[in-house]
Amino acid sequence: MGAYLGYLLAGLGGGAVVASLALGLVLTWRTSRVVNFSHAAMGTYLAFATFEFRDRGDLVLPVAGIPARIHLLPTPTLAASLVFAVILSAAVGAAVFWLVFRPLRRAHPLARVVASLGLYLYFSEITRLRFPTAGATAVTRYPVLPEHTVKVWGTGVSANRLWLAVLVMAATAGLATVFARTRFGLATRAAAGNEKAAVLAGVSPDRVGLVNWMVASVLAGLAVLLIEPIAGLDPATTSLLVVPALAAALAGGLASFWVTTLAGLSIGMVQSLILGWAVRPDTNWIPSWIPVTGLQQAVPLAVVLAALAWRGDPLPTRGAVLEGELPASPEPRRVTLWAAAGTAAGVAGLFTFSAPYRQALIVSLIAVVLSLSIVVITGYVGQISLAQLAFAGVAGFTAVDLAADGLSFLPAVVVAVAVATLVGVAVGVPALRVRGMSLAVATMALAVAIEQLVLGSEALSGGAGGRSVPRPYLLGVDVGISAPGADNFRPAFGLVALAAAVGSAVLVANLRRRPTGLRWLAVRANERAAAAAGIDVARVKLGAFALSSALAGLAGALTAFATTALSTSSFMVVGSLVALAMTYLTGIAGVTGAVLAGLLAQSGLVTVLGRGGTAGGGGDHTFLVSGLALVVMAVVAPEGLTGLVRRGWDRLSARPAGVGGRSAVTSAVATDGEVER
């Protein structure tokens, strides 16, 4: 019993950080209706910047393209460093609110999700570039809280964990008091509930939002700063602390500070208990093939699903309001002609390009299929899913395992796609009760859990070395991608990828032109009105989830056979964010946008052409540029590149912008009143 108590007490530190981050998420939601996916990434940068200031006295700026450092003090003290952390955190929060989310106040929830994902990519990458974690220039980390051992009911626990729990409880009490009993708290609630009425009452929503975002940013910076001695700091993994924080915030209904804090503490304690079970041979009930880290990540997912199932509704309430509209989705035209032209261009490229450009073309073709899955679920149906690459990973490893067991290439791919489809439908069932931001949170938690729990299992992924991929044969013909020297990245495999990309594009385009596509757009526009018009909203959503996950599974299976050793790095959560980012940038509501997103994909054709034929992992600035471009596009042109071109063409041809963006059926359904998805 004492050992279990020790594990629970040890989890107070991580739970307190989760709770602190969750409190910041509640603040930003109550103020701006924003679920800030970049919250932990911002905190990670702020913690690194504080350690750098304490070590060298330098202010490291998070802005690319300007001098990175400004020297402030020769030998900063701990007190000076904490003051620096608070000031910098508040400044970053103010800048993010004023430059990004204030302009998006009346935008569609998708635009706000995309902007926060862009900030996630940007802050994660700028932190990695600015602060080396190894070598002579690595940042020195200084503990802030005492680390001596304290006895609690006879069980030893590090004092910093107890201090973290006390501090987050104090912060919770302060926030609850401010929001319940002060004029500022009343003003915040008024601005969130009815902005126009608040303005008439003399409340400035901008000023209220600015202060709350500054406080939320300070909470994030201090939380990550204090957790470093317990969990360490890493730009990639620490940024994902936003997932358990989102779970805690959802448990509190994105409103209750006390419930949010208790949920965050509980998540940390349960995760610590799971780790304790795993390290004790006498109590370890966890099978060896289940990764302990993955089982810990399943805890936030369970909390998210429970919270959404409890609070979700099959249809939005009649009083729910829409904040902006999704980009227009024009009906595809001349599908056969464009398919023939694309096929001819692809075949010509595969047989005339050199090996690096063939590889890039194959990468782009596979990325087109993945982007089409995003177009279906998000662009056409309005469901924000961040788990597409997780579905692809399930299919990829399934296909490789089946092929290793002797199943031929085509049946292995078909079965793998079917497995991904089943997983997608299973995700779609609970998603019937949620939409918009809530669905984005649920699918991100699912993606992290699948990455850590399923794809992280050595039984499936083969461990650190990856899974060896058998050579594929189609109808007795070798369609493997590898070959010696200049023959590498063989056209035979490229033709398979080309057929998959063109076939998927034609399928999606034709469905968009038929009643299925009209029902998709009707549900996207207004779920209540669509149901009143006789559309089975649940069936439409499940069908879209099935098709979307099948396309993602096809992309995953192709990714698996496009290499000789498949690893989980091909299906990381950040990859899903980048895929959504690129599809949104190019135009998330149409097939053309998916094609352009594939061409612009990391290591894709346009990227490699820009590097003069050098393939690779995307360089040092790919995520940085993608994240920044995503934020700018969400604010300036939410319809994407294709929407910009279409709008310009409409102006030149003197037609009203958006003609063809909605069908007559969709427009009629939407007149019943827009709703927030």
N, C-alpha and C positions, 0 to 999 in steps of 0.2 A: 504493500500500500504506500509506503514511503517513497518508493521509486516512482510510482505513478504520480504522486503529489509533486515530486521534483520535476517531472516532465511537464506537468500542467503549469507550475510556477515558471519554469524556463520559457514556456510559450507566451508568458505575459509580455515579454519584450517585443517579439514579432507581432503579437496581437495588438499591442499599443500603437505600433507604427501603422498597421492596417487601419486601426480605428482613427488615427490622426489623419491619414490620407482620406479616409471615408468622410470625415467631417468636412474637409475641404470640398469634396465632391458634392456634399449636400448643400454647402454654401453656394457653389456655382450654379447648381440646379435651381435652388430657390430664387436666385437672383436673375439668372439669364436663361433658364430652361436649357442648360448645356450640360451634357454628361462629358466631362473633360477627360478623354482617353489619354491625354498627354500629361496628366497631373503628376504621376510618379516620375515620368521622364524629366519634367521641369524640376522636381525635387532632387533628382539625381545630379543634374547640372549644378544646382545651387549648393549641394553638399560638396561636390568636387571643387567648386569655386571657393567655398569657404576654407577647405583644407589647403588649397593653393595659397590663399591669402595668409593663412596662419603660418605656412611654411616659408613663403618668399615675399609676402607683403604685396603681391600683385593682384590686380583686378583683371580677371580673364573674361572678356566680353563674349556673349553668345551670338554675335552678329558676324556672319561670314562676309568677307570682302573688305574689312577694315582692320587696322592693327589689333592684334589679339590681346595685347597686354598693356596695362597702365600701372606703373609702380606707384603705390600709395604710401606704405610704411616700411621701415627697415626691419623691425622686430615686433610684429603685432602680438599682443597678449591674448589670453583666452577671452577676456571680456570684450576686447576690441573685435575679435573674430565673431563673437556672437552678435554684437551690434551690426557688424558688416553683413552677417547672414540675414538678419531681419530686414535691413535696408535694401539689400540686393533682391531678396525674395519679394518684398513689396513692389519694387520697381519692375521686376519681371512680370508679376501678376497684373500690374497696372498696364504695362505695354501690351500684354496678350489680350486683355479685355478691350482696350481702346482701339487697337489696330486690327483685331480679328473679330472678336465676338460681338462687339457693339454694332459694327456694320451688318452683322448677320442676325440681328435681333428678330427681324420679321421674316427671315429666310426659312425655307423648308428644313425640317430636322435633319435631312440627309446632308444638306450643306454644312450644318454645324458639326455633324459627325465627321464628315470628310475633313473639315478644317482642323478638328482636334486630332484626327489621325495624321494629318500633315505635320502638325506640331509635334506629335509623338516621334515621327521619323526624324524631324529636324533636330529636336533636342537630344535624341539618342545619338545621332550621328555627330552633332557638334561637340557633344561631351566626349565621344570616342576620339575625335580628332584633336581636341584641345588638351585632353588630360591622358597621357600615356599611363597605363597600369603596370608597366614593367620597364626595367632599365634604369639608367642613371637619372633620367628626367621624370621618373614616376613620382606621383604626388605622395607626400608623407601624410598619413592619417593620424590625427591626434584624438584620443578619447576625450569626451566631454564630461560624462557622468562617472562616478566612482565605480570601480569594478571589484571591490573586495566581496567576500562571501558573507552572506547573512543567513542566519538560521531561522526558519519559519516552521513551527511545529516539529522541530527536530530535523528538518530537511534543509540542506544547504542550497542557496540560490544566489546568483550574482546580483549585487545591489543595483546595477544599472537597469536590470529588468524591472525591478520594483519601482525604481524612480520613473521609468518610462510609463508604467501603469498609473502612477500617481499624477504625473504631469498631464496625461491625456484625460484622466477623470476631471482634473482641475479645469482644463480647456473646455471640456464638455459642459461642466457646471457654468462656466463663464458665458459660453455661447447660448445655453438654454436661458440663462437669466437675462442676457441682453435682448434676445428675441422675444421673450415673454413680457418684460417689464420696462423696457426703455423705448423712447420715441424712435430711435434708430431702428430697433427691431420691428416696431409697428410700421415704420415707413418701408422697410424691406418687404414685409409681408404684403403691404398694400400695393407696392410696385409690381410684385410678382403676380398678385391676383388680378389686378385691373390697372394697367399702365395709364390709360387715359384718365381714369378717376383719380389716380395718384397725382398726376400732373395738375389736375384741377384743384387738388387739395394742397398744392404747393410742394409736393415731393418730387425731387429730381431723380428719375430712374437711372440716369447716367452716373450721378454721384453715388447713389446707393450701390449700384453694380460695381463701380470702381473700388469702393472700400471693401466690399465683400470679396472681390477677386484678389485684392491685396492680402487680406487676412487668410484666404484659402492658400495662396502661394506661400505665405510664411509658414503655415502649418505643414505644407509639403516639404519645404526646405529643411525645417528643423527636424521633422520626423525622419527623413532619410539621413540627415547628419548624425542623429543620435543612434541610429540602428547600425552604423558601420562596424563598431567593435563586435557586434553580435552576428551579423550576417554578411559583412563585407560590402563592397560596392563594385558594381559592374554595369556599364551603360546598357547592356542588353537585358540582363536578368533583373536588375533592380527596377528598370522601367516597367516590367511586367507585374510589379506589386500593385498596379492599378486594378488587376483582376480581383484579388481578394478584397480590395478596398471597395470596388463596385458591388461585390456581393454584400458586404456589410451595409453599404448605403442603401441598396435595394431592400434589405431586410428591415431597415428603418423607414421604408417608404419614401426615401429621398426627402424626408421631412423631420423625423424625430432624431434629435442629437443623442439622447440617452440610449435608445434602442440601437442606433447605429454603432455607438461605442461598445455596448455590450456584445453586439454581434461580431465586431472586429476582434475584441479580446477573445471571444469564444473560438473564432476561426483560428487564431494563432495558437491557442491552447490545444485544440484538437489536432492541428497539424504537428505540434510538438509531441503530443501523445503517440501519434502514428509513428513518428521517428523513434520514439522510445521503444515502442513495441518491436520495431525492426532491428534495433541494435542489441536487444536482449535475447539471447538464444532460448532462454527458458520460457519466454512469453511471446516469441515471434510466431504469430499465426499467419503472416503474410507469405503467400507462395513466392518462390524465388523468381518466377518469371514476371512478377508484377513489380515495376519500378516504384520504390518508396516515394521518390519525388513526384511521380505521377499520381500516386494515391493521395498525397498531400494536396495536389492541385485539384483533385476531384472534390475536395471539401468546399471550396468556393463555388464550384459548378452546382453542387447539390443545393447550396444556399440560394443561389440565383434562381434555379428552376423552381424551388419551393416558394420563393417570394413571388415569382411571376405567376405561378399557378394559383397562388392564394389571392393576388391582387389583380390579375389580368381579367379581361372581359372578351368574350367571343367577338363582339362588335364594339366599336367606340360608342361612348355615350352621345346622346343627341346634342349635348351642350359643348362637346369638344370642338375646338376650332383649329383650322388649318393655318399654319404659319408659312405662307408662300406656297409655291407649286413646284413639282418636279419638272425637269426639262421636258420639252415637247418631244413626242415620239412619232415622227412622220412615217407614213406607210412606205415600206420598201418598194421600189419600182425597178423594172428590167432585171429581175433577179437572175434569170437564165443567162442573159448577156453578161452581167457582172461576174457570175460564176465561171462562165467560159473564159472570160478575160483573165480572171484571177488564176484559173488552172493553167492557162497557157503561160502566164508570167512566172508562175511557180515552177513549172516543168523546165522552162528556159533557164531559170536561175539555178536549179539543181544540177543541170548538165553543163553549165558554162562557168559557174563560180568556182573559185579555188576553195580549198578545204575550210579555211576560217570563215569565209562568207557562206559556204554551205551550212556549216554549223550554226551560224547566226540565223540563217533562213529557217532552219529546222526549229530552233528555239522560238522564233517568232510565230511559226505555224502552231506550235503547241500552246503558246501564250494566247493566240487567237481563240482557241477552244476554251481555255480557262476564262478569258474575258467575256465570251458569249454566255457562260454560266452566270456571270455577274449581271450582264445585261438582262437576262431573263428574270432573275429573282429580284433585283433592285431596280433596274431601269424600267421594266415593264409592269411589275407587280408592286413595287414600292416597299419591298421587305429588305431591310438592311442586314445582310449576312456577311460576317467576317470569318466564316469557317470554310470557305471554298477550298483553300489549300489543304485543310485538314481532310476533307472528303477525298481530295486528290491523293493525299498520302495513304489513306486507307486502301484506295484502289491500286496505287502503285505497288505497295508491298504485298497486297493480295495477289496481284498478277505475277510478281516475281516468285512468290512461294508456290503458286500453282504450276508455273513453268518449271520450277526446280523439281516438282513432284512428277513431271513427265507430261503435263498437259501442253498441247501445242499453243502457238502464239495467239491465234484468233479466239479460240474458246477461252483462253486465260484472260484475255482482255474483256470479252463479253461478260464472264463471271465477275471479274473485278468491277466493271461498271455497274453490274446488278447489285453488288455488295454496297458500293458507294450510294446507289439510289436508295437502297433500304435504309442506310444510315441517314441519308438526307430526309427521307419521309419520317423516320423516327424523330428527327429533330423538328420537323415541321408540325408534328402533332401538338406538342406543347406550345409551339410558336403560334398556333391558331388563336391563342388568347392574348398575344402581345404584338406590338408593332413598333416601328420607328426606333427611338433610342433604346427602348427596353429589349427589342430583338437584337440590336447591335451588341448590347452588353451580354446577352445570353450566348450569342454565337461566338463572341470573343472568348468568354469563359470556356465554352465547349472546345474551341480551337486549341487553347492552352492545355486543357485536360487531355485531349486526344494526342497532342504532340508529346506530352510527358508520360501519359499512362499507356497509350496504345503503341504509338510509333517509337517511344523510348524503351519498349520492352525488347530485350536482347533476343527473345524467342522469335520475334517478328522482324526486327530491323537488323539483327546480326551484330549488334554492339557497335563499338567505335569504328571498326573497320568497314561497316556497312554490309550490305547483302550482295553477294555475287549474282549477276544477272545472266541467265542462260541466253544463248544466241537464238534469236527468233527466226522461225521459218513460216512462210505463208504459202499454203498450197504447194509445199515442197521447194519454194524459192527462198534463198537466203536473203532476208531483209534486215540483217544486222547492221548497226550503224558504224562499227569500227572496221578499219582496214589499215594496212601499213602506209606510212608517209602521206603523200599527196592524195591518195585514194581514200583517206579517212573521211568520216562523216558521209557515208555512201549515199548516192542518190536513191538507192532502193528504199532505204528507211525514210528518206525525205518524201518519196512518193506516197508512202503510207500516211505520214503526217499531213501531207497536202490533201489527200483524200478525206482525212478526218476533219481538217479545218474547213474545206469547201463544203463538205456534206453537212457539217454542223451549222455553218452559216446559212446555207440554203434552207435547212430545216427550221431554224429560228425565224428567218425572214418570212417564210411561207406561213408559219403559225401566226406571226404578227399580222399578216394580211387576212387571216381567216377569223371566224367567230371566236376561236380560242384567244387570239390576240386582243380582240375587242373586249372580251371578258376580263383579261388581265388589266387592261387600261381602265376599265370601269371600276374594278376593285381598287386599283391604285388611286383613282380620283376620289372615290367615296364609297366606303364599304357598306355603310348603312343604306345608301341609295341603291347600290348594286343589289343588295339583298332584297330590297323592296321591289326591284325590277325583275325578280325571279332568278337571279344569279346565285348559285350555291357558292358562297364565299369560301367556305372551308375546303370544298373540292378544288376550287381554282387555286387556292394557296398551296394545297398539298400537291397538285399537279405541277405547279411551278417549282416547288421544292424538289420534286422527283426529277424533272427535266434538268434543272440547274445542277443538282448533285450528280446526275448521270454525265453531263458535259464535263464537270470538274473531275469525275472519275476517269473519263476518257483521257483528259489531259494528264492526269496522274499516271495512268498506265503507259502512255506514250513517253512521259518523262522517265519512267522506270527503264524502258527498253532503249532510251536514248543515251544510256551510259553502260559501263561494264560493272560498276559497283554502286548500288543505290544506298544512300544514307539519309538520315532524318533531316539533314541540313537542306535538302531540296524542298522541304515542306514546313519550314519554320513559320511561326505566326506572323512575323514581320513580312513574309512573302505575301500573305493574304492582304495585308494592309497596302503593300506596294501595288499588288494587282488591282485592288479597288481604286487606288490612287490614279493609276495610269488609265483605267477605264473611265473614271470620272473626268479626268483631264481631257480625254479625246471625245467623250460623248457617251454617257452611260445608258442612254435611251434609244440606241440604235445599233444595228449590225456594223455600220461603217465605223462607229466609235470603237467597237471590239477589234476590228481589223487594224485600225491605226494603233490601238493599245498594244497589240501583238508586235507590230513593227517597231514600236518604241520601247519594248520590254527590255529589262536588264539583260545584257548580252545578246539582244536581238539585232535585227538587220541594221536598223538606223543607228543604233548605238555603236556597233562594230564599224560601220562605215565612217562614223565620226572619229573613231580611233585609228582609222587607216588600216583596218583589218586585224586589229589586236583584240582577241576575245579575252574574256576574264570575268572576274566577279563583280564587275560594275564599277571598279575604281574607287577612289577614296571619297568621291563627292556625289555618287549616284543618289543615295538616300537623302543626302542634304538637299540637293537640287530638286529631287522629287517632292520632298516634304514642303519646301518653300513654294514650289510651283503649285502644289495642291492647295495650300492656304490662299495664295493669290487668286487662283482660278475660282475657288469657292466664294470668295468675296466679290470678285470683279465680273466673272462670267460663269455662273453656275451651270449653264447649258453646255459647257465644254467647247472644244475646238470645232467640232462639227456644227454645233449650235451657232457659234459665231459666224462660221461660213454661211450657214443657211440664212441667218438673220441679215447678213450683208447682201446675199443674193436676193432676198425678199425686198430689200430696200431698192436695189438696182432695178428690179423688175416691177417696182411700185405695187407689190402685193403686201397685205397685212402680215406682219411677222407672226410666225407660228402656224400659218396655214398648213393643214395636214398634220399638225401636232396632235390634235385630238380627232377622233372619229365622231360622227354624229351620235352614235350610241353613247360614247364616253361623255360627250358634252351634255347630252340629255340626262344621263345619270348624275352628273356632277351638279346639276342645278338644284338638287334637293338640299344643298348646303355642304360646304367642304368640311372635312374632319381631319384631325391630326392622326397620322398613322404611327 
